[in-house]
Amino acid sequence: MAKKTQKTHSGLKKVAKIKPNGTVKMTKAGGNHKSGKKPTNITRRYKKSSLMSTGDYKRLKDLMK
């Protein structure tokens, strides 16, 4: 039997981007869903991103394959 590969976690693929140097840039999920009803300061907050901590990266790197 062939070895099964793990699927990418669908929730994580919506919020994480791997940069060329190997760091992971995270955004917040759900920023575009029903955005017309949300206040402008909240939709602006969804656009901001942050770097994933190294502890989280070690834990989630298998899910991002």
PyRosetta script that sets phi, psi and omega in degrees:
from pyrosetta import init, pose_from_sequence

init()
pose = pose_from_sequence("MAKKTQKTHSGLKKVAKIKPNGTVKMTKAGGNHKSGKKPTNITRRYKKSSLMSTGDYKRLKDLMK")
pose.set_psi(1, 143.6)
pose.set_omega(1, 178.3)
pose.set_phi(2, -76.9)
pose.set_psi(2, 150.1)
pose.set_omega(2, 179.3)
pose.set_phi(3, -74.0)
pose.set_psi(3, 130.3)
pose.set_omega(3, -179.3)
pose.set_phi(4, -79.6)
pose.set_psi(4, 138.9)
pose.set_omega(4, 176.5)
pose.set_phi(5, -95.2)
pose.set_psi(5, 147.9)
pose.set_omega(5, -179.7)
pose.set_phi(6, -80.0)
pose.set_psi(6, 137.9)
pose.set_omega(6, 178.7)
pose.set_phi(7, -76.8)
pose.set_psi(7, 152.0)
pose.set_omega(7, 176.0)
pose.set_phi(8, -68.6)
pose.set_psi(8, 138.7)
pose.set_omega(8, 178.6)
pose.set_phi(9, -68.2)
pose.set_psi(9, 120.7)
pose.set_omega(9, -170.9)
pose.set_phi(10, -68.6)
pose.set_psi(10, -31.9)
pose.set_omega(10, 177.6)
pose.set_phi(11, -70.9)
pose.set_psi(11, -36.3)
pose.set_omega(11, -179.2)
pose.set_phi(12, -74.0)
pose.set_psi(12, -33.6)
pose.set_omega(12, -178.6)
pose.set_phi(13, -69.3)
pose.set_psi(13, -19.7)
pose.set_omega(13, 178.7)
pose.set_phi(14, -79.9)
pose.set_psi(14, -19.5)
pose.set_omega(14, -173.9)
pose.set_phi(15, -119.2)
pose.set_psi(15, -11.1)
pose.set_omega(15, -174.0)
pose.set_phi(16, -116.8)
pose.set_psi(16, 139.7)
pose.set_omega(16, 174.1)
pose.set_phi(17, -129.4)
pose.set_psi(17, 131.8)
pose.set_omega(17, 178.1)
pose.set_phi(18, -89.9)
pose.set_psi(18, 121.7)
pose.set_omega(18, 179.0)
pose.set_phi(19, -79.9)
pose.set_psi(19, 161.0)
pose.set_omega(19, -177.5)
pose.set_phi(20, -59.6)
pose.set_psi(20, -28.4)
pose.set_omega(20, -179.6)
pose.set_phi(21, -84.1)
pose.set_psi(21, 1.5)
pose.set_omega(21, 175.1)
pose.set_phi(22, 101.3)
pose.set_psi(22, -10.8)
pose.set_omega(22, 178.2)
pose.set_phi(23, -77.6)
pose.set_psi(23, 159.0)
pose.set_omega(23, -177.4)
pose.set_phi(24, -113.8)
pose.set_psi(24, 128.5)
pose.set_omega(24, 178.8)
pose.set_phi(25, -101.6)
pose.set_psi(25, 127.1)
pose.set_omega(25, -176.9)
pose.set_phi(26, -110.8)
pose.set_psi(26, 141.8)
pose.set_omega(26, 169.6)
pose.set_phi(27, -120.2)
pose.set_psi(27, -175.1)
pose.set_omega(27, -179.7)
pose.set_phi(28, -102.7)
pose.set_psi(28, 138.8)
pose.set_omega(28, -178.9)
pose.set_phi(29, -78.3)
pose.set_psi(29, 153.3)
pose.set_omega(29, 173.1)
pose.set_phi(30, 82.4)
pose.set_psi(30, 12.6)
pose.set_omega(30, -176.6)
pose.set_phi(31, -71.5)
pose.set_psi(31, -21.8)
pose.set_omega(31, -177.6)
pose.set_phi(32, -99.5)
pose.set_psi(32, -9.2)
pose.set_omega(32, -176.0)
pose.set_phi(33, -81.3)
pose.set_psi(33, 119.3)
pose.set_omega(33, -178.6)
pose.set_phi(34, 53.1)
pose.set_psi(34, 44.0)
pose.set_omega(34, -175.4)
pose.set_phi(35, -74.7)
pose.set_psi(35, -15.8)
pose.set_omega(35, 178.4)
pose.set_phi(36, -69.0)
pose.set_psi(36, -26.9)
pose.set_omega(36, -179.4)
pose.set_phi(37, -86.7)
pose.set_psi(37, -18.9)
pose.set_omega(37, -174.1)
pose.set_phi(38, -82.9)
pose.set_psi(38, 146.8)
pose.set_omega(38, 177.0)
pose.set_phi(39, -63.9)
pose.set_psi(39, 155.3)
pose.set_omega(39, -176.0)
pose.set_phi(40, -62.7)
pose.set_psi(40, -36.7)
pose.set_omega(40, -178.1)
pose.set_phi(41, -68.4)
pose.set_psi(41, -28.1)
pose.set_omega(41, 177.8)
pose.set_phi(42, -76.1)
pose.set_psi(42, -42.0)
pose.set_omega(42, 178.6)
pose.set_phi(43, -66.1)
pose.set_psi(43, -30.8)
pose.set_omega(43, 176.4)
pose.set_phi(44, -68.9)
pose.set_psi(44, -34.7)
pose.set_omega(44, 179.4)
pose.set_phi(45, -66.6)
pose.set_psi(45, -32.4)
pose.set_omega(45, 178.9)
pose.set_phi(46, -66.5)
pose.set_psi(46, -27.4)
pose.set_omega(46, -177.4)
pose.set_phi(47, -72.8)
pose.set_psi(47, -25.7)
pose.set_omega(47, -177.1)
pose.set_phi(48, -69.4)
pose.set_psi(48, 148.1)
pose.set_omega(48, 180.0)
pose.set_phi(49, -128.8)
pose.set_psi(49, 167.1)
pose.set_omega(49, 179.5)
pose.set_phi(50, -145.0)
pose.set_psi(50, 165.3)
pose.set_omega(50, 177.5)
pose.set_phi(51, -87.7)
pose.set_psi(51, 142.0)
pose.set_omega(51, 178.5)
pose.set_phi(52, -74.3)
pose.set_psi(52, 139.9)
pose.set_omega(52, 179.4)
pose.set_phi(53, -70.5)
pose.set_psi(53, 158.2)
pose.set_omega(53, -176.5)
pose.set_phi(54, -66.0)
pose.set_psi(54, -33.5)
pose.set_omega(54, 178.2)
pose.set_phi(55, -64.5)
pose.set_psi(55, -41.4)
pose.set_omega(55, 177.3)
pose.set_phi(56, -68.5)
pose.set_psi(56, -37.4)
pose.set_omega(56, -179.1)
pose.set_phi(57, -62.5)
pose.set_psi(57, -43.2)
pose.set_omega(57, 179.0)
pose.set_phi(58, -62.5)
pose.set_psi(58, -36.2)
pose.set_omega(58, -177.1)
pose.set_phi(59, -75.9)
pose.set_psi(59, -32.2)
pose.set_omega(59, -172.0)
pose.set_phi(60, -107.0)
pose.set_psi(60, 1.6)
pose.set_omega(60, -176.5)
pose.set_phi(61, -65.7)
pose.set_psi(61, -28.4)
pose.set_omega(61, 177.6)
pose.set_phi(62, -70.1)
pose.set_psi(62, -29.4)
pose.set_omega(62, -179.1)
pose.set_phi(63, -77.6)
pose.set_psi(63, -16.2)
pose.set_omega(63, -175.9)
pose.set_phi(64, -96.3)
pose.set_psi(64, 9.2)
pose.set_omega(64, -178.8)
pose.set_phi(65, -69.8)
pose.dump_pdb("model.pdb")
